């Protein structure tokens, strides 16, 4: 799938709108980082703060970011995992709202505009997600064809970190990501927030594109083969218990 991201013909009056901090955690994502940053820069929404949180990359990630100059803030830490990288970005986020974009994913140009419009009209919302679609890199053409006309090729409504927009205060209410987890840390945070009463809304618009490539975590071994599944199952159990106890 080839994505064409075209900048909107007009910008909103940035002086009157809330700042959004856009955090891109990356580990050896040189191949995809430029496209990810560009999909933020073509957003029809302003003002934006763009933060790349480098989780100890050994490739050319830093050089890619350097080409953007002052448009992108670059942070680096030792390899501590994606949750720690997101928290690193949160430490310097100045925005009224926070969004996350995984380095191999892409945003629709109107993603942030549409979400801010919803959150402005319904300020009680804590977590705003959108629909997304999967696309495959050329080297996975056989897999792409195999899943054509199946659910994996259809718009998805599952909670995804790359579709999320939240008020900055959500992290004061629900805490930061659990940096002891290197897998499923996003879903653990989502469930924890839901268990603590978060108001969650999913926009039925496809506003994010999730890339499948050979290193994609979503294409790796089944969940049951990973010991990291147990904290997620525990959080899911707690979430379900609270639902049925009400």
C-alpha positions, 0 to 999 in steps of 0.5 A, spaced: 500 500 500 502 506 498 500 512 502 500 519 500 500 524 505 498 531 502 498 537 507 491 541 508 490 547 504 489 551 510 492 551 517 487 553 523 489 559 528 494 556 532 494 562 537 487 560 539 488 552 540 491 548 545 498 545 544 499 537 542 505 533 544 506 528 539 511 523 542 514 518 537 518 512 541 523 509 536 528 503 537 532 502 530 527 505 526 531 509 521 527 505 515 521 508 517 522 514 522 522 520 516 515 517 514 512 517 521 515 525 522 512 527 516 505 524 517 505 529 523 508 535 520 502 534 514 497 534 520 492 540 519 492 541 526 497 546 529 500 548 534 504 541 535 510 539 539 514 533 536 518 529 540 522 523 538 524 518 544 530 514 542 530 508 546 538 506 545 538 505 537 544 503 534 542 505 527 542 512 523 535 514 527 539 520 530 541 523 523 534 522 521 532 527 526 537 532 525 535 533 518 529 536 521 532 541 526 528 545 531 522 542 528 523 536 532 526 535 539 530 529 540 531 525 547 535 519 548 536 513 553 539 506 554 535 501 551 529 500 557 523 498 552 518 502 549 514 504 555 520 507 558 521 511 551 514 514 552 515 516 559 521 519 557 517 523 552 512 525 557 517 528 561 518 534 557 511 534 553 508 541 554 502 540 550 495 540 553 494 534 549 498 528 548 499 523 542 503 517 540 505 515 534 509 508 533 515 509 528 512 504 523 505 507 523 502 513 519 497 518 521 492 521 516 493 528 515 486 530 519 487 525 525 489 530 530 484 536 528 478 531 528 480 528 535 481 535 538 474 537 535 471 531 539 475 532 545 473 540 545 465 538 544 466 533 550 471 535 555 469 529 559 473 524 555 479 521 557 482 517 552 480 518 544 482 512 539 480 512 532 479 506 527 485 504 523 487 500 517 493 495 516 498 495 510 503 491 508 510 492 506 512 490 499 516 484 501 510 481 505 506 481 498 504 474 499 501 475 506 498 481 504 494 477 498 493 472 503 489 476 508 485 480 502 478 481 503 479 478 510 478 482 517 485 484 518 485 488 511 478 491 514 478 497 518 480 496 525 477 498 532 481 495 537 485 500 542 491 502 539 497 507 542 498 510 535 491 512 534 490 515 542 489 522 543 489 524 551 489 530 555 495 531 559 492 530 565 490 523 564 497 521 566 496 525 572 489 521 573 492 514 571 499 514 572 505 513 566 506 507 563 509 501 566 516 501 564 517 494 567 513 491 561 517 491 555 510 487 551 503 489 552 505 495 556 500 499 552 494 495 553 496 494 560 495 502 561 489 502 557 485 497 562 488 500 568 485 507 566 478 504 564 478 500 571 479 507 574 473 510 571 476 513 564 471 515 559 473 512 553 471 514 546 473 511 539 472 515 533 469 511 527 474 514 522 480 511 519 485 516 521 491 511 522 495 506 518 499 500 521 505 498 517 506 490 517 513 489 516 518 483 518 520 486 524 513 487 526 511 485 534 504 484 531 506 479 527 511 475 531 509 469 536 502 468 539 501 471 545 500 465 549 508 463 548 510 470 551 511 470 559 509 478 558 502 476 557 501 474 565 501 482 567 496 483 561 491 477 563 492 480 570 490 487 568 484 484 564 482 480 570 481 486 574 478 490 569 472 484 568 472 483 576 470 491 577 465 491 571 461 485 574 462 488 581 458 494 579 
